[in-house]
Amino acid sequence: MVVVTLGQRLRSDSLHLHLQQRVDTSIEVYRSTDAPYLIFTGGRTNPDVQRAECEAMRDYATERGIPPKKIRLDDNAQDTKGNGYFTRRIVDSIDGTIETLYLVSSCVHANRAKYIFRQCFGDEHRIDTSHCIETDDSANSAEKIARLRQSDREFFEQITPGDVDAVQRRLAESHDYYSWLSE
């Protein structure tokens, strides 16, 4: 098992409250399980901030006693689809079998993230989103969430769940910020 913390756009070089809550929850889950690693996923999504989300999360976690060697970073993801794809690549590189992923995100985002990770990982992995963070996030209206879920279904259409190479190809052809994956 691993604990995966999904990033959220930074507003400055340090973590804002919601992202701190995600990392704090991830640390609690990590310490209460035999997870060998914490994975922080999130690239540099705010052009006004000169660091990746995962780097800020790592620094916050190490300040709270997590050994750096127990942390894996994905600084490529620019969205939730990227979080799923690049986390899959990290998990595939870890020695041993990882069967369970504990995803930590906001509760309003948890079902969508679970769907995307299921598409990236397939049925051989358990995706647990029970450690989500409750937020008062009015920016995520029901209409916006429904639109994103429809976009996700269209993105993964005709991709067999777990076919990471097909996900890579679709990312490269569908998103300008992932075009480098086709090189």
C-alpha positions in Angstrom: 0.0 0.0 0.0 1.0 3.6 -0.5 -0.5 6.9 0.6 -1.0 9.3 -2.3 -1.7 13.0 -1.7 -3.1 15.0 -4.6 -1.8 18.5 -4.9 -3.8 21.7 -5.2 -2.7 24.9 -6.8 -0.2 26.8 -4.6 -0.9 30.5 -3.8 2.7 31.1 -2.4 5.8 29.0 -1.8 4.3 27.5 1.3 1.2 25.3 1.7 -2.2 26.9 2.1 -4.5 25.5 4.9 -6.3 23.0 2.7 -3.1 21.5 1.3 -1.7 21.4 4.9 -4.8 19.4 5.9 -4.2 17.0 3.1 -0.6 16.4 4.0 -1.4 16.1 7.8 -4.1 13.5 6.9 -1.6 11.6 4.7 1.0 11.6 7.5 -1.7 10.1 9.9 -2.6 7.4 7.4 1.1 6.7 6.6 1.9 6.3 10.3 -1.2 4.1 11.1 -0.5 1.7 8.2 2.5 -0.3 6.9 2.7 2.0 3.8 6.3 2.1 2.7 5.9 5.5 1.0 4.1 8.7 0.8 3.6 9.9 -2.8 3.0 13.6 -3.4 1.7 14.4 -6.8 1.4 17.9 -8.3 3.5 20.0 -10.6 4.0 23.7 -10.9 0.5 24.8 -11.8 0.6 28.4 -10.7 2.9 30.5 -12.9 3.4 33.0 -10.1 4.9 30.4 -7.8 8.3 29.0 -8.6 7.9 25.5 -7.1 5.9 22.4 -7.7 3.0 21.4 -5.3 4.7 18.1 -4.5 7.9 19.9 -3.4 6.0 22.1 -1.0 4.1 19.1 0.4 7.4 17.2 0.8 9.0 20.0 2.7 6.0 20.3 5.0 6.0 16.5 5.6 9.8 16.3 6.4 9.4 19.2 8.8 6.9 16.9 10.6 9.3 14.0 10.8 8.7 12.0 7.7 12.1 10.7 6.4 12.8 12.1 2.9 13.6 8.5 1.7 10.0 7.5 2.4 8.7 10.2 0.0 8.2 9.9 -3.7 7.4 12.9 -5.8 5.6 13.5 -9.1 6.2 17.1 -10.3 4.8 16.5 -13.8 1.0 16.3 -13.1 -0.9 19.4 -14.1 -4.4 18.0 -13.3 -6.1 14.9 -11.8 -5.6 12.8 -14.9 -1.9 13.5 -14.7 -1.9 12.7 -11.0 -3.3 9.3 -11.8 -1.0 8.6 -14.7 2.3 9.7 -13.1 1.4 8.1 -9.8 0.9 4.8 -11.7 4.4 5.2 -13.1 5.8 5.8 -9.6 4.0 2.8 -8.2 5.2 0.6 -11.1 8.8 1.6 -10.2 8.5 0.5 -6.5 9.9 -2.9 -5.6 7.2 -5.2 -4.3 3.5 -5.4 -4.9 1.4 -2.4 -4.2 -2.3 -3.4 -4.0 -3.9 -0.5 -2.1 -3.6 3.2 -2.7 -5.0 5.6 -0.1 -5.9 8.7 -2.0 -6.0 11.9 0.0 -7.8 14.9 -1.6 -10.9 16.9 -0.8 -14.1 15.0 -0.3 -15.8 16.9 -3.1 -13.0 15.6 -5.4 -12.6 12.1 -4.1 -15.1 10.3 -6.3 -13.7 11.9 -9.5 -10.1 11.1 -8.4 -11.1 7.5 -7.6 -12.5 7.1 -11.1 -9.4 8.5 -12.7 -7.1 6.4 -10.6 -9.2 3.3 -11.3 -8.8 4.0 -15.0 -5.0 4.4 -14.7 -4.5 1.4 -12.4 -7.2 -1.1 -13.3 -9.0 -3.5 -11.1 -5.9 -5.1 -9.6 -5.4 -2.2 -7.2 -7.8 -1.0 -4.4 -8.3 2.7 -4.5 -9.4 4.0 -1.0 -10.7 7.6 -0.7 -12.1 7.3 2.8 -9.5 9.8 4.2 -10.7 12.8 2.2 -10.8 16.3 3.6 -14.1 18.1 4.1 -13.9 21.6 2.7 -16.3 24.5 2.2 -15.4 24.9 -1.4 -18.1 26.8 -3.3 -15.9 26.9 -6.4 -16.7 23.2 -7.0 -20.4 23.5 -8.0 -22.4 20.5 -8.9 -22.5 21.7 -12.5 -18.7 22.0 -12.7 -18.2 18.6 -11.1 -20.7 17.0 -13.6 -18.9 18.7 -16.5 -15.5 17.4 -15.3 -16.8 13.9 -14.8 -18.2 13.9 -18.4 -14.9 15.1 -19.7 -13.2 12.3 -17.7 -15.5 9.6 -19.2 -14.8 10.9 -22.7 -11.1 11.0 -22.0 -11.0 7.3 -20.9 -13.4 6.1 -23.5 -12.1 3.1 -25.4 -9.1 2.7 -22.9 -9.0 -0.5 -21.0 -8.7 0.3 -17.3 -5.1 -0.2 -16.3 -3.6 0.3 -19.8 -1.1 2.9 -18.8 0.5 3.1 -22.3 -2.9 4.0 -23.8 -3.4 6.6 -21.0 0.0 8.1 -21.9 -0.9 8.3 -25.6 -4.3 10.0 -24.8 -2.6 12.5 -22.5 0.0 13.3 -25.1 -2.6 13.9 -27.8 -5.3 15.6 -25.6 -3.3 18.1 -23.5 -0.7 20.6 -24.6 1.1 20.3 -21.3 1.6 16.6 -21.8 2.6 16.7 -25.4 6.2 15.8 -24.4 5.0 12.3 -23.5 4.8 11.5 -27.2 8.5 12.2 -27.8 
